[in-house]
Amino acid sequence: MVFNSYTFIVFFAVVLGLHNLPLAWRTKKINLLLASYLFYALWNPPFILLLWLSTVVDFYMARLIGGEERPLRRKLLLTVSLVLNLGMLSYFKYGGFLLDNFTALLSAMGIAFQAAQPDIILPVGISFYTFVTLSYTLDVYRRKFAPEPSFLNFALFVTFFPHLVAGPIVRPEDLIPQFETPRRATAQQLSWGLFLLSLGLFMKVTVADGLLADTADLIFSLPFPVQTLDAWMGVLAFSSQIFCDFAGYSTCAIGVSLCLGFVLPDNFRYPYAAMGFQDFWRRWHITLSTWLRDYLYIPLGGNRKGPVRTYINLMVTMLIGGLWHGASWTFVVWGALHGLFLCAERLIRQGFANRQTTIPMADGAVMSRASVVPASLVAPLARFGLVLLTLFLVNITWVFFRAPTFDGSMLLLLSMFGVISNGPPMLTNTALLTVGVVTVGLVGCHWLMRNTSVAEQAKRLPWWVLSAGWAGLLLLVVLSQKSSSSFIYFQF
């Protein structure tokens, strides 16, 4: 089931109605759990067993870990959880990829080997709920979070349908405490939640699918070089599409949760106004970047073991982050580029700091070795220039993220920089204008709102302006709805 379907509207209306009936809190939680399983089962019912297995094993492993004092025994119990979760993820997501590369390696060594291709179907959302359960077990192991005594609360934490298939990636402290006491949305939470749901659907249905998807799909599917303008417009179309698609899902998830009285963490904070890649990852897919930081980068040593080790840790973290997105070398390259840009940025910042030279920072201020200077002393054009430079490099990385093959990525990059640009124009003037307007509007919106939030901006508007805008969003969603297409991140 997807948020942008009429089936979901009926489903959510029933769930919302049951949640607001005068029932016992335990009964309401059971209703939410059953609704979450139904929400997931509509894709492929047998995969409910995988979700159930992960939930049961991690619940009981965490209880055993929490009550065990012997270090070796605790590590063994943690290993059971890690092997199960990462084993399932590796098989379903990377089984075919590993087999193909193993076959290619043997072929390069002159060994003829042809294995039967496994018929593996990727369970939707497995990357997301695997990270959710892993964070719980790891937090219990670190004694950061006590084992949850209620299986119902834990199962609902894992399977709560708004975040289940595409995030935000929640931590135990984000959601489990909210299940301990009765929750019901206030009138303000309900209205704001419905507005966020409408905004998310507008981003997905009207902008991502209606205005951008066809252009991006056309350019990235072509097996031959295209004109430079067409190449750039195809990449910019995907750049805006993936933001509106994924941020649209997160906005819907946060809005749906708020309608039920629950609060999910933010997942996006105007990433196309980022000043540098460190700032970008503080704004893009925030729950994934913080998960990788807390459970991978810091355990590897972070920046505590010298500069060389810091750069290695950054590269390893981003390579795994790239591979998390998909079983393809293009995702590995995407992660590697982000790692290289992060390392280069860190090196440049340290070079400026060592020379006691001020440099623009992500929060609008500047940094030196000894002081932080107010943002008013930094030229706005210089800061906006850093935003454009970051966006330019981010779009280079998006080529590898979207292209189906490495050869296709290189072909498009060469077209973008005019090396092999040729052929007739592929995009109509209408498509070019649409992509241009959406890109400028999106970047401008991110720049103007980079240090604020949608909620803060909404509070400044008169009620009638907000109501008219809301009605306009709903009208555009209805008029532009063509099909209930899945969100991009469902494949990850």
C-alpha positions as CSV (number, residue, x, y, z in Angstrom):
1,M,0.0,0.0,0.0
2,V,1.3,3.5,-0.8
3,F,0.3,6.8,0.6
4,N,-0.6,8.1,-2.8
5,S,-3.5,5.7,-3.4
6,Y,-7.2,5.8,-2.8
7,T,-6.9,2.5,-0.9
8,F,-4.7,4.3,1.6
9,I,-7.3,7.0,2.1
10,V,-9.9,4.4,3.1
11,F,-7.3,2.5,5.2
12,F,-6.2,5.6,7.1
13,A,-9.8,6.7,7.7
14,V,-10.6,3.4,9.3
15,V,-7.4,3.4,11.4
16,L,-8.0,7.0,12.5
17,G,-11.6,6.2,13.4
18,L,-10.7,3.2,15.5
19,H,-7.9,5.1,17.2
20,N,-10.3,7.7,18.4
21,L,-12.9,5.3,19.7
22,P,-13.2,5.0,23.6
23,L,-11.2,1.8,23.7
24,A,-8.5,0.6,26.1
25,W,-5.0,1.8,25.2
26,R,-3.8,-1.8,24.7
27,T,-6.7,-2.5,22.3
28,K,-5.7,0.6,20.3
29,K,-2.1,-0.5,20.1
30,I,-3.2,-4.0,18.9
31,N,-5.4,-2.3,16.3
32,L,-2.3,-0.2,15.1
33,L,-0.1,-3.3,15.0
34,L,-2.7,-5.3,13.0
35,A,-3.1,-2.3,10.7
36,S,0.6,-2.1,10.2
37,Y,0.9,-5.8,9.2
38,L,-2.0,-5.3,6.8
39,F,-0.3,-2.2,5.4
40,Y,2.8,-4.2,4.7
41,A,1.1,-7.5,3.7
42,L,-0.6,-5.8,0.7
43,W,2.8,-5.9,-1.1
44,N,3.7,-9.5,-0.5
45,P,2.1,-11.4,2.4
46,P,4.8,-14.1,2.9
47,F,7.4,-11.4,3.7
48,I,5.4,-10.7,6.9
49,L,7.2,-13.8,8.2
50,L,10.6,-12.1,7.8
51,L,9.4,-9.0,9.6
52,W,7.9,-11.2,12.4
53,L,11.1,-13.3,12.7
54,S,13.3,-10.2,13.0
55,T,10.9,-8.7,15.6
56,V,10.8,-11.9,17.8
57,V,14.5,-12.6,17.7
58,D,15.6,-9.1,18.5
59,F,13.0,-8.7,21.3
60,Y,14.2,-11.9,23.1
61,M,17.9,-11.4,22.3
62,A,17.8,-7.9,23.8
63,R,16.1,-9.2,26.9
64,L,18.8,-11.8,27.3
65,I,21.5,-9.2,26.6
66,G,20.0,-6.8,29.2
67,G,20.0,-9.5,31.9
68,E,23.5,-10.9,31.1
69,E,26.5,-9.6,33.0
70,R,29.2,-11.8,31.4
71,P,30.9,-9.9,28.5
72,L,31.6,-12.9,26.3
73,R,28.0,-14.2,26.7
74,R,26.6,-10.7,25.9
75,K,28.8,-10.5,22.7
76,L,27.6,-14.0,21.6
77,L,23.9,-12.9,22.1
78,L,24.5,-9.7,20.2
79,T,26.2,-11.8,17.4
80,V,23.0,-13.9,17.0
81,S,21.0,-10.7,16.4
82,L,23.6,-9.3,14.0
83,V,23.9,-12.5,12.0
84,L,20.2,-12.9,11.6
85,N,19.4,-9.3,10.6
86,L,22.5,-8.8,8.4
87,G,22.2,-12.3,7.1
88,M,18.6,-11.7,5.9
89,L,19.6,-8.4,4.4
90,S,22.6,-9.8,2.7
91,Y,20.7,-12.7,1.1
92,F,17.7,-10.8,-0.1
93,K,19.4,-7.6,-1.1
94,Y,22.9,-8.7,-2.1
95,G,22.7,-12.4,-2.9
96,G,22.4,-11.9,-6.7
97,F,25.0,-9.1,-6.7
98,L,27.6,-11.2,-4.8
99,L,27.0,-14.2,-7.1
100,D,27.4,-12.1,-10.2
101,N,30.6,-10.6,-9.0
102,F,31.9,-14.0,-7.9
103,T,31.2,-15.4,-11.3
104,A,32.9,-12.5,-13.0
105,L,36.0,-12.9,-10.7
106,L,36.3,-16.6,-11.7
107,S,35.8,-15.7,-15.3
108,A,38.7,-13.2,-15.1
109,M,40.8,-15.9,-13.6
110,G,40.0,-18.2,-16.5
111,I,37.7,-20.5,-14.6
112,A,34.4,-21.2,-16.4
113,F,31.6,-21.1,-13.9
114,Q,27.9,-20.4,-14.5
115,A,25.6,-20.6,-11.5
116,A,21.9,-20.7,-11.7
117,Q,20.5,-17.2,-11.2
118,P,18.6,-17.1,-7.9
119,D,15.0,-16.0,-8.0
120,I,15.2,-13.5,-5.2
121,I,12.5,-10.9,-4.6
122,L,13.6,-8.0,-2.5
123,P,11.2,-7.5,0.5
124,V,10.1,-3.9,0.5
125,G,11.5,-1.9,3.4
126,I,13.9,-4.5,4.6
127,S,16.8,-2.1,4.8
128,F,14.8,0.3,6.9
129,Y,13.3,-2.1,9.4
130,T,16.6,-4.0,9.7
131,F,18.3,-0.8,10.8
132,V,15.5,-0.1,13.3
133,T,15.8,-3.5,15.0
134,L,19.6,-3.3,14.9
135,S,19.6,0.1,16.7
136,Y,17.4,-1.4,19.4
137,T,19.7,-4.4,20.0
138,L,22.9,-2.3,19.9
139,D,21.5,0.3,22.3
140,V,20.5,-2.4,24.8
141,Y,24.0,-4.0,24.4
142,R,25.6,-0.6,25.1
143,R,23.2,-0.2,28.1
144,K,21.9,3.0,26.5
145,F,18.3,1.7,26.5
146,A,16.8,-0.8,28.8
147,P,15.1,-3.9,27.2
148,E,11.5,-3.1,26.5
149,P,9.3,-5.4,28.7
150,S,6.3,-5.2,26.5
151,F,6.4,-7.3,23.3
152,L,3.4,-5.3,22.0
153,N,5.3,-2.0,22.4
154,F,8.4,-3.4,20.7
155,A,6.5,-5.0,17.8
156,L,4.6,-1.8,17.2
157,F,7.9,0.2,17.4
158,V,9.3,-2.0,14.6
159,T,6.2,-2.3,12.4
160,F,4.4,1.1,12.9
161,F,3.2,1.6,9.4
162,P,4.0,5.2,8.7
163,H,7.8,4.6,9.0
164,L,7.9,0.9,8.1
165,V,8.9,0.8,4.5
166,A,10.9,4.0,3.9
167,G,11.6,5.7,7.2
168,P,12.3,7.8,9.0
169,I,14.6,5.3,10.6
170,V,13.5,5.5,14.2
171,R,15.5,4.8,17.4
172,P,14.1,3.2,20.5
173,E,13.9,6.5,22.3
174,D,12.0,8.1,19.4
175,L,9.0,5.9,19.6
176,I,8.8,3.3,22.3
177,P,8.2,5.8,25.2
178,Q,5.2,7.1,23.2
179,F,3.5,3.7,23.3
180,E,3.6,3.6,27.1
181,T,0.8,6.0,27.7
182,P,-2.4,6.7,25.8
183,R,-2.0,9.0,22.8
184,R,-4.6,10.8,20.9
185,A,-4.0,13.8,18.5
186,T,-5.1,17.2,19.6
187,A,-7.1,19.3,17.2
188,Q,-3.9,21.2,16.3
189,Q,-1.9,18.0,15.8
190,L,-4.7,16.5,13.6
191,S,-5.0,19.6,11.4
192,W,-1.2,20.0,11.1
193,G,-0.8,16.3,10.4
194,L,-3.3,16.4,7.6
195,F,-1.6,19.4,6.2
196,L,1.8,17.6,6.2
197,L,0.1,14.6,4.5
198,S,-1.3,16.9,1.8
199,L,2.1,18.6,1.4
200,G,3.9,15.3,1.1
201,L,1.4,14.0,-1.5
202,F,1.8,17.2,-3.4
203,M,5.6,16.8,-3.5
204,K,5.3,13.2,-4.6
205,V,2.3,13.2,-7.0
206,T,2.3,16.7,-8.5
207,V,6.0,17.5,-8.6
208,A,8.0,14.3,-8.5
209,D,5.7,12.2,-10.7
210,G,3.7,14.8,-12.6
211,L,6.4,17.3,-13.5
212,L,9.8,15.6,-13.4
213,A,9.7,11.8,-13.6
214,D,9.1,11.6,-17.4
215,T,12.1,13.8,-18.1
216,A,14.4,12.0,-15.8
217,D,13.3,8.6,-17.0
218,L,13.8,9.5,-20.7
219,I,17.3,10.9,-20.3
220,F,18.6,8.2,-18.0
221,S,17.2,5.4,-20.2
222,L,18.9,6.5,-23.5
223,P,21.7,4.2,-24.6
224,F,23.4,7.0,-26.6
225,P,24.9,10.4,-25.8
226,V,22.7,13.5,-25.8
227,Q,23.2,17.2,-26.0
228,T,24.7,18.9,-23.0
229,L,21.6,20.8,-22.2
230,D,19.4,17.7,-22.3
231,A,21.9,15.8,-20.1
232,W,22.0,18.5,-17.4
233,M,18.2,18.9,-17.5
234,G,17.8,15.2,-17.1
235,V,20.1,15.1,-14.1
236,L,18.4,18.2,-12.5
237,A,15.0,16.6,-13.1
238,F,16.1,13.6,-11.1
239,S,17.8,15.7,-8.4
240,S,14.5,17.5,-7.8
241,Q,12.5,14.3,-8.3
242,I,14.3,12.2,-5.7
243,F,14.1,15.0,-3.1
244,C,10.3,15.6,-3.7
245,D,9.7,11.8,-3.8
246,F,11.7,10.8,-0.7
247,A,11.1,14.0,1.4
248,G,7.4,13.7,0.3
249,Y,7.3,10.2,1.8
250,S,8.9,11.3,5.0
251,T,6.5,14.3,5.2
252,C,3.5,12.0,4.7
253,A,4.8,9.6,7.4
254,I,5.3,12.4,9.9
255,G,1.9,13.8,9.1
256,V,0.1,10.4,9.4
257,S,1.8,9.7,12.7
258,L,0.9,13.2,14.0
259,C,-2.8,12.5,13.2
260,L,-2.6,9.5,15.5
261,G,-0.8,11.5,18.2
262,F,2.7,10.3,17.6
263,V,5.8,12.3,16.7
264,L,8.5,11.0,14.3
265,P,11.9,12.6,13.8
266,D,12.6,15.0,10.9
267,N,14.3,13.4,8.0
268,F,15.0,16.4,5.7
269,R,16.0,20.0,6.4
270,Y,16.4,21.8,3.1
271,P,19.4,19.8,1.8
272,Y,19.8,21.8,-1.4
273,A,20.8,24.8,0.7
274,A,23.7,22.9,2.2
275,M,27.1,24.6,2.4
276,G,29.3,21.6,1.9
277,F,28.9,17.9,2.2
278,Q,29.0,17.8,5.9
279,D,26.1,20.2,6.0
280,F,24.4,18.2,3.3
281,W,24.4,15.1,5.4
282,R,23.0,17.0,8.3
283,R,20.1,17.9,6.1
284,W,19.5,14.9,3.8
285,H,18.1,11.6,5.0
286,I,19.0,12.7,8.6
287,T,18.0,9.5,10.3
288,L,20.2,7.4,8.0
289,S,23.2,9.8,8.3
290,T,22.9,9.9,12.1
291,W,22.5,6.1,12.2
292,L,25.7,5.6,10.2
293,R,27.5,8.1,12.4
294,D,26.4,6.5,15.7
295,Y,26.6,2.8,14.8
296,L,29.4,2.8,12.3
297,Y,31.6,5.9,12.1
298,I,32.0,6.5,15.8
299,P,32.5,2.8,16.7
300,L,35.2,2.7,14.0
301,G,37.0,5.4,15.9
302,G,35.5,8.5,14.4
303,N,38.0,11.4,14.5
304,R,39.6,10.2,17.7
305,K,42.5,8.2,16.2
306,G,44.3,10.7,14.1
307,P,43.7,12.3,10.7
308,V,44.5,9.3,8.5
309,R,42.2,7.0,10.5
310,T,39.5,9.7,10.3
311,Y,39.6,9.8,6.6
312,I,39.5,6.0,6.4
313,N,36.5,6.0,8.7
314,L,34.7,8.5,6.6
315,M,35.4,6.6,3.4
316,V,34.3,3.3,4.9
317,T,31.1,4.8,6.3
318,M,30.1,6.4,3.0
319,L,31.0,3.3,1.0
320,I,28.7,1.2,3.3
321,G,26.1,4.0,3.1
322,G,26.2,3.8,-0.7
323,L,26.0,0.0,-0.7
324,W,23.0,0.2,1.8
325,H,21.1,1.9,-1.0
326,G,21.4,-0.9,-3.5
327,A,23.4,-3.9,-4.7
328,S,25.2,-2.2,-7.6
329,W,28.7,-0.8,-8.2
330,T,27.0,2.5,-9.2
331,F,25.8,2.9,-5.6
332,V,29.3,2.1,-4.3
333,V,30.7,4.8,-6.6
334,W,28.0,7.2,-5.3
335,G,29.1,6.5,-1.7
336,A,32.8,6.8,-2.6
337,L,32.3,10.2,-4.2
338,H,30.4,11.5,-1.1
339,G,33.3,10.1,1.0
340,L,35.9,11.8,-1.1
341,F,34.1,15.1,-1.0
342,L,33.7,14.9,2.8
343,C,37.4,14.1,3.2
344,A,38.4,17.0,0.8
345,E,36.1,19.4,2.7
346,R,37.6,18.3,6.0
347,L,41.1,18.8,4.7
348,I,40.3,22.2,3.3
349,R,38.7,23.3,6.6
350,Q,41.6,22.2,8.6
351,G,44.0,24.0,6.2
352,F,42.1,27.2,6.6
353,A,42.0,26.7,10.4
354,N,45.7,26.1,10.6
355,R,46.3,29.4,8.8
356,Q,43.9,31.2,11.2
357,T,41.7,32.1,8.2
358,T,38.0,32.3,8.5
359,I,35.8,30.1,6.3
360,P,32.0,30.1,5.8
361,M,30.2,27.5,7.9
362,A,26.9,25.7,7.3
363,D,25.0,27.7,9.9
364,G,25.7,31.0,8.2
365,A,28.7,31.9,10.4
366,V,32.4,31.6,9.8
367,M,34.9,29.6,11.7
368,S,38.5,30.3,12.6
369,R,40.9,28.5,15.0
370,A,39.9,30.7,17.9
371,S,36.5,32.2,17.3
372,V,33.1,32.1,15.6
373,V,32.2,35.3,13.7
374,P,28.6,36.4,13.2
375,A,26.9,35.6,9.9
376,S,26.5,39.3,9.1
377,L,30.3,39.5,8.4
378,V,30.1,36.8,5.7
379,A,29.1,37.9,2.2
380,P,25.7,36.4,1.4
381,L,26.8,35.9,-2.2
382,A,29.9,33.9,-1.1
383,R,27.7,31.6,1.0
384,F,25.2,31.2,-1.8
385,G,28.1,30.4,-4.0
386,L,29.1,27.5,-1.7
387,V,25.5,26.3,-1.9
388,L,25.7,26.2,-5.7
389,L,29.1,24.5,-5.7
390,T,27.7,21.9,-3.3
391,L,24.6,21.4,-5.4
392,F,26.7,21.1,-8.5
393,L,28.8,18.3,-6.9
394,V,25.7,16.6,-5.5
395,N,24.2,16.4,-9.0
396,I,27.4,14.8,-10.3
397,T,26.9,12.1,-7.7
398,W,23.2,11.7,-8.5
399,V,24.3,10.4,-12.0
400,F,25.7,7.3,-10.5
401,F,22.8,6.9,-8.1
402,R,20.2,7.0,-10.9
403,A,21.9,5.4,-13.9
404,P,21.2,1.7,-14.2
405,T,24.8,0.8,-15.2
406,F,28.3,2.3,-14.7
407,D,28.7,2.6,-18.5
408,G,25.4,4.6,-18.6
409,S,26.7,6.9,-15.8
410,M,29.9,7.6,-17.7
411,L,28.0,8.2,-21.0
412,L,25.8,10.8,-19.3
413,L,28.7,12.5,-17.5
414,L,30.6,12.9,-20.8
415,S,27.4,14.3,-22.4
416,M,27.0,16.8,-19.5
417,F,30.5,18.2,-20.0
418,G,30.3,18.2,-23.8
419,V,32.9,15.6,-24.4
420,I,30.6,13.4,-26.6
421,S,27.5,15.6,-26.8
422,N,25.7,15.1,-30.1
423,G,22.4,14.2,-31.6
424,P,19.1,16.1,-31.9
425,P,17.4,17.7,-28.9
426,M,15.5,15.0,-26.9
427,L,13.6,17.3,-24.6
428,T,10.8,19.7,-25.6
429,N,10.9,23.3,-24.7
430,T,8.0,22.7,-22.2
431,A,10.1,20.0,-20.4
432,L,13.1,22.2,-20.3
433,L,11.1,25.1,-18.9
434,T,9.4,22.9,-16.3
435,V,12.7,21.4,-15.0
436,G,14.3,24.9,-14.9
437,V,11.4,26.5,-13.0
438,V,11.1,23.6,-10.5
439,T,14.9,23.5,-9.9
440,V,15.1,27.3,-9.4
441,G,12.0,27.3,-7.2
442,L,13.3,24.3,-5.1
443,V,16.8,25.8,-4.5
444,G,15.4,29.2,-3.8
445,C,12.9,27.8,-1.3
446,H,15.6,25.8,0.4
447,W,17.9,28.8,0.6
448,L,15.2,31.1,2.0
449,M,14.0,28.6,4.6
450,R,17.4,26.9,5.4
451,N,17.4,28.0,9.0
452,T,13.7,27.6,9.7
453,S,11.0,25.0,9.4
454,V,7.7,24.5,7.6
455,A,5.9,24.8,11.0
456,E,7.6,28.1,11.8
457,Q,6.8,29.5,8.5
458,A,3.2,28.4,8.7
459,K,2.7,30.1,12.1
460,R,3.6,33.5,10.4
461,L,0.8,33.2,7.8
462,P,-2.8,34.2,8.3
463,W,-5.2,31.3,8.7
464,W,-7.0,32.1,5.5
465,V,-3.7,32.1,3.5
466,L,-2.8,28.7,5.0
467,S,-6.3,27.4,4.3
468,A,-6.2,28.5,0.7
469,G,-2.8,27.0,0.2
470,W,-3.9,23.7,1.7
471,A,-6.9,23.7,-0.6
472,G,-4.7,24.4,-3.6
473,L,-2.4,21.5,-2.6
474,L,-5.2,19.1,-2.4
475,L,-6.7,20.3,-5.8
476,L,-3.3,19.9,-7.5
477,V,-2.9,16.4,-6.0
478,V,-6.3,15.2,-7.3
479,L,-5.8,16.8,-10.7
480,S,-2.3,15.4,-11.3
481,Q,-2.9,11.9,-9.9
482,K,-2.3,9.4,-12.7
483,S,-1.4,6.2,-11.0
484,S,-0.4,4.9,-7.6
485,S,3.3,4.7,-8.4
486,S,5.7,3.5,-5.6
487,F,8.1,5.8,-3.9
488,I,11.7,5.7,-5.1
489,Y,13.1,4.6,-1.8
490,F,10.8,1.5,-1.7
491,Q,13.5,-0.3,-3.7
492,F,16.1,0.3,-1.1
